[in-house]
Amino acid sequence: MLPVLWKIFGTIPIYSYGFMVMLGFIVAIWSSLYRAKAFGIHQNRILDLGLVLLFAGLLGARIQFVVEHWSVAPGFGGSDVPFSENIGGALRIWEGGLSFIGGFVLAFVCAILFCLWRKLSVLAILEILAPGVAIGLAFVRVGCFLNGCCYGTFICERAEDAPWYAVVFPENSQPYVGFGSRFVYLFPAQTVSSLFALLLFLALSIYFVKLYARRSRKASGEVFLALIVVYCAFRFFIEYERSGEDPSLGFTSAQKMVLAMFILALPTYAMVVLRRRIKESSGVRT
């Protein structure tokens, strides 16, 4: 755990969480520039869109986090009171506190509006960005680990009882305070999520190359839908290994959102794949 990476001139802190968010964004956009060539989209359009998505993603992610903790203290960043009693704390985004689903939804809406404004193919843009979303999330989860937020569930207290993969956070960290100011061994939810996102990035990148190796193929949204289906399934189950929100009706708010997205995306993905295979089998160019 390393909330502050370094201090400029010994006084200005560079927070690890904010640094990893920005690094993930840069890598995501950089990787998307290469995929833009598959559809003949100028790289400047991707850079312009990237700035829109950066602010939309951060805003949406923060809004969801604040809503989720409006009546419940986030428990880190020096805040032991809910945002309803600490409005100013809602603006201190550099201390951590982003909800991926909220950021994803608002960024998705803004991406569509940008495409309509610039007369770009919505499906092509979504295909280009899909692997980048995964690699960006991989960096963000590293930031979560360094910041001590989004931590996993309790495993045990004694070192001799802890499995090899268990993690323990230092004194005064969010997990330490959250478990009654004591050292406990936890499930490594942040690192598991980061590794999964990295593998998802690699899989989606290969998927994209194989699907659009022939430049004449039109964008179908298949890679983007695959991202939604796979990530939502993973997020639904990893929520059981994350500490934090008490589930209502048996599910956390994140589980409810990803479950709704999964139900919508899965049949759509199946139909898109089936349509492509039917056309390929009949010799029709897609």
C-alpha positions as CSV (number, residue, x, y, z in Angstrom):
1,M,0.0,0.0,0.0
2,L,1.4,3.4,-1.0
3,P,-1.3,6.2,-1.1
4,V,1.3,8.9,-2.0
5,L,3.9,7.9,-4.7
6,W,6.1,10.9,-4.2
7,K,6.0,14.6,-3.4
8,I,7.1,17.3,-5.8
9,F,9.4,19.8,-4.1
10,G,8.8,17.9,-0.9
11,T,5.3,19.4,-0.5
12,I,3.0,18.6,-3.5
13,P,1.8,15.0,-3.2
14,I,1.3,12.7,-6.2
15,Y,-1.5,10.3,-5.1
16,S,-1.1,6.7,-6.4
17,Y,-4.8,6.3,-7.1
18,G,-5.0,9.4,-9.3
19,F,-1.7,8.6,-11.0
20,M,-2.8,5.1,-11.9
21,V,-6.2,6.4,-13.2
22,M,-4.4,8.8,-15.5
23,L,-1.8,6.2,-16.6
24,G,-4.6,3.7,-17.4
25,F,-6.4,6.4,-19.4
26,I,-3.2,7.2,-21.4
27,V,-2.5,3.5,-22.2
28,A,-6.2,2.9,-23.1
29,I,-6.3,5.8,-25.6
30,W,-2.8,4.9,-27.0
31,S,-3.9,1.3,-27.7
32,S,-7.1,2.6,-29.3
33,L,-5.2,4.7,-31.8
34,Y,-3.9,1.6,-33.5
35,R,-7.3,0.0,-33.7
36,A,-8.8,3.1,-35.3
37,K,-6.9,2.3,-38.5
38,A,-9.0,-0.8,-39.1
39,F,-12.0,1.5,-39.8
40,G,-10.1,4.4,-41.4
41,I,-10.9,6.7,-38.5
42,H,-8.4,9.5,-38.1
43,Q,-6.4,9.3,-34.8
44,N,-7.2,12.9,-34.0
45,R,-10.9,11.9,-33.6
46,I,-9.9,9.3,-31.0
47,L,-7.8,11.9,-29.1
48,D,-10.7,14.3,-29.1
49,L,-13.1,11.6,-27.9
50,G,-10.5,10.5,-25.3
51,L,-10.8,13.9,-23.6
52,V,-14.5,13.7,-23.5
53,L,-14.4,10.2,-22.1
54,L,-11.9,11.2,-19.5
55,F,-14.1,13.8,-17.9
56,A,-17.3,11.9,-18.5
57,G,-15.8,8.7,-16.9
58,L,-14.5,10.5,-13.9
59,L,-17.7,12.4,-13.4
60,G,-20.0,9.4,-13.7
61,A,-17.7,7.2,-11.5
62,R,-17.6,9.9,-8.8
63,I,-21.4,10.5,-9.0
64,Q,-22.2,6.9,-8.4
65,F,-19.7,6.6,-5.6
66,V,-21.1,9.7,-3.8
67,V,-24.6,8.4,-4.3
68,E,-23.7,5.1,-2.8
69,H,-22.0,6.8,0.2
70,W,-24.4,9.6,0.7
71,S,-25.6,8.1,3.9
72,V,-22.7,5.7,4.6
73,A,-19.2,6.9,5.4
74,P,-16.7,6.0,2.6
75,G,-14.1,5.3,5.4
76,F,-11.0,6.6,3.7
77,G,-9.4,9.9,2.7
78,G,-9.9,11.1,6.2
79,S,-13.6,10.9,5.9
80,D,-15.5,9.0,8.7
81,V,-18.8,10.7,7.9
82,P,-21.1,10.3,4.9
83,F,-21.1,12.8,2.0
84,S,-24.5,14.1,3.2
85,E,-22.5,15.6,6.1
86,N,-19.4,16.4,4.1
87,I,-20.3,17.9,0.8
88,G,-16.8,19.1,0.2
89,G,-15.4,15.6,0.5
90,A,-17.3,14.7,-2.7
91,L,-14.9,16.8,-4.7
92,R,-11.7,15.2,-3.3
93,I,-11.5,12.6,-6.1
94,W,-7.7,12.3,-5.8
95,E,-8.1,10.5,-2.5
96,G,-10.0,7.6,-4.2
97,G,-13.6,6.8,-4.5
98,L,-14.7,5.9,-8.1
99,S,-17.3,3.4,-9.2
100,F,-16.5,1.9,-12.5
101,I,-20.0,1.2,-13.6
102,G,-21.1,4.8,-13.2
103,G,-18.2,6.0,-15.1
104,F,-18.7,3.4,-17.9
105,V,-22.4,4.3,-18.3
106,L,-21.8,8.1,-18.6
107,A,-18.8,7.6,-20.9
108,F,-20.9,5.3,-23.1
109,V,-23.6,7.9,-23.4
110,C,-21.1,10.7,-24.2
111,A,-19.3,8.5,-26.7
112,I,-22.6,8.0,-28.6
113,L,-23.3,11.8,-28.5
114,F,-19.8,12.5,-29.8
115,C,-20.2,10.1,-32.7
116,L,-23.5,11.7,-33.7
117,W,-21.8,15.1,-33.5
118,R,-18.8,14.1,-35.5
119,K,-20.7,11.8,-37.8
120,L,-18.7,8.7,-36.8
121,S,-19.8,5.1,-36.8
122,V,-21.0,4.4,-33.2
123,L,-20.3,0.7,-33.6
124,A,-16.8,1.3,-34.9
125,I,-15.9,3.6,-32.0
126,L,-17.2,1.1,-29.5
127,E,-15.2,-1.7,-31.1
128,I,-12.1,0.5,-31.0
129,L,-12.5,1.5,-27.4
130,A,-13.5,-1.9,-25.9
131,P,-10.1,-3.4,-25.3
132,G,-8.9,-0.1,-23.9
133,V,-11.6,-0.1,-21.3
134,A,-10.2,-3.3,-20.0
135,I,-6.6,-2.2,-19.8
136,G,-7.6,1.1,-18.2
137,L,-9.5,-0.8,-15.5
138,A,-6.4,-3.0,-14.9
139,F,-4.4,0.1,-14.0
140,V,-7.2,1.6,-11.9
141,R,-7.4,-1.6,-9.7
142,V,-3.6,-1.3,-9.1
143,G,-4.4,2.2,-7.9
144,C,-7.1,0.8,-5.6
145,F,-4.5,-1.6,-4.1
146,L,-2.0,1.2,-3.5
147,N,-4.7,3.4,-2.0
148,G,-6.2,0.6,0.1
149,C,-9.7,1.0,-1.2
150,C,-12.0,-1.6,-2.8
151,Y,-10.5,-4.3,-0.6
152,G,-11.5,-7.9,-0.2
153,T,-13.4,-9.8,2.4
154,F,-12.1,-11.1,5.7
155,I,-10.1,-14.4,5.7
156,C,-8.5,-14.7,9.1
157,E,-6.5,-12.8,11.7
158,R,-3.5,-15.1,12.4
159,A,-0.6,-15.3,9.9
160,E,-0.3,-19.1,10.4
161,D,-3.9,-19.5,9.2
162,A,-3.6,-17.3,6.2
163,P,-3.4,-18.8,2.6
164,W,-0.6,-17.7,0.4
165,Y,-2.7,-15.3,-1.6
166,A,-4.1,-13.3,1.4
167,V,-3.1,-9.7,1.9
168,V,-2.8,-7.6,5.0
169,F,-2.8,-3.8,5.0
170,P,-0.8,-1.5,7.3
171,E,-2.0,0.4,10.3
172,N,-4.4,3.3,9.7
173,S,-5.3,2.1,6.2
174,Q,-8.9,1.8,5.2
175,P,-9.0,-2.0,5.7
176,Y,-7.3,-1.6,9.1
177,V,-9.9,0.9,10.3
178,G,-12.8,-0.9,8.6
179,F,-12.1,-4.1,10.5
180,G,-12.0,-2.4,13.9
181,S,-8.4,-1.1,14.0
182,R,-6.8,-4.5,13.7
183,F,-4.6,-6.3,11.3
184,V,-6.5,-8.9,9.3
185,Y,-5.8,-11.0,6.2
186,L,-8.1,-10.3,3.3
187,F,-9.0,-11.7,-0.1
188,P,-6.9,-9.8,-2.7
189,A,-9.9,-8.4,-4.6
190,Q,-7.9,-5.5,-6.2
191,T,-5.1,-7.7,-7.6
192,V,-7.5,-10.4,-8.8
193,S,-9.6,-7.7,-10.6
194,S,-6.5,-6.1,-12.1
195,L,-5.1,-9.4,-13.4
196,F,-8.6,-10.3,-14.8
197,A,-8.8,-6.9,-16.6
198,L,-5.3,-7.4,-18.1
199,L,-6.3,-10.9,-19.4
200,L,-9.5,-9.5,-20.7
201,F,-7.6,-6.8,-22.6
202,L,-5.4,-9.4,-24.2
203,A,-8.3,-11.5,-25.2
204,L,-10.3,-8.6,-26.6
205,S,-7.3,-7.3,-28.5
206,I,-6.9,-10.7,-30.2
207,Y,-10.6,-10.9,-30.8
208,F,-10.5,-7.5,-32.5
209,V,-7.6,-8.4,-34.8
210,K,-9.1,-11.7,-35.9
211,L,-12.5,-10.1,-36.5
212,Y,-11.3,-7.0,-38.3
213,A,-8.2,-8.3,-40.0
214,R,-10.0,-7.7,-43.3
215,R,-10.6,-3.9,-43.5
216,S,-13.7,-4.3,-45.6
217,R,-15.6,-5.8,-42.6
218,K,-18.1,-3.5,-41.1
219,A,-18.2,-2.9,-37.3
220,S,-20.7,-5.0,-35.6
221,G,-20.3,-4.2,-31.9
222,E,-19.2,-7.8,-31.2
223,V,-16.0,-7.0,-29.3
224,F,-17.8,-4.3,-27.2
225,L,-20.6,-6.7,-26.4
226,A,-18.1,-9.4,-25.4
227,L,-16.5,-6.9,-23.0
228,I,-19.9,-6.2,-21.4
229,V,-20.9,-9.8,-21.1
230,V,-17.5,-11.1,-19.7
231,Y,-16.9,-8.1,-17.4
232,C,-20.4,-8.1,-15.9
233,A,-20.2,-11.8,-15.2
234,F,-16.9,-11.4,-13.4
235,R,-18.0,-8.3,-11.5
236,F,-21.1,-10.0,-10.3
237,F,-19.2,-12.8,-8.6
238,I,-16.2,-10.8,-7.4
239,E,-18.6,-8.6,-5.5
240,Y,-19.0,-11.5,-3.1
241,E,-15.3,-11.2,-2.3
242,R,-15.3,-7.4,-1.8
243,S,-15.9,-5.7,1.5
244,G,-18.1,-2.6,1.7
245,E,-21.7,-2.2,0.8
246,D,-24.2,-4.3,2.6
247,P,-26.4,-6.0,-0.1
248,S,-30.1,-5.2,-0.2
249,L,-32.4,-7.9,-1.6
250,G,-29.4,-10.2,-1.7
251,F,-27.3,-8.0,-4.1
252,T,-25.1,-5.0,-3.9
253,S,-26.0,-2.0,-6.1
254,A,-23.1,-2.9,-8.4
255,Q,-24.4,-6.4,-8.8
256,K,-27.9,-5.1,-9.7
257,M,-26.4,-2.9,-12.4
258,V,-24.1,-5.5,-13.9
259,L,-26.8,-8.1,-13.8
260,A,-29.1,-5.8,-15.8
261,M,-26.4,-5.0,-18.3
262,F,-25.6,-8.7,-18.6
263,I,-29.2,-9.6,-19.3
264,L,-29.4,-7.0,-22.0
265,A,-26.0,-7.7,-23.6
266,L,-25.9,-11.5,-23.7
267,P,-28.8,-12.1,-26.1
268,T,-27.6,-9.2,-28.2
269,Y,-24.1,-10.6,-28.4
270,A,-25.5,-14.0,-29.3
271,M,-27.6,-12.6,-32.1
272,V,-24.7,-10.5,-33.5
273,V,-22.4,-13.6,-33.6
274,L,-25.1,-15.8,-35.1
275,R,-25.8,-13.2,-37.8
276,R,-22.1,-13.0,-38.7
277,R,-21.7,-16.7,-38.9
278,I,-24.7,-17.1,-41.0
279,K,-23.4,-14.6,-43.4
280,E,-19.9,-16.1,-43.4
281,S,-21.4,-19.6,-44.1
282,S,-23.4,-18.2,-47.0
283,G,-20.4,-16.4,-48.5
284,V,-21.8,-12.9,-47.9
285,R,-19.1,-10.3,-47.1
286,T,-19.8,-8.6,-43.7
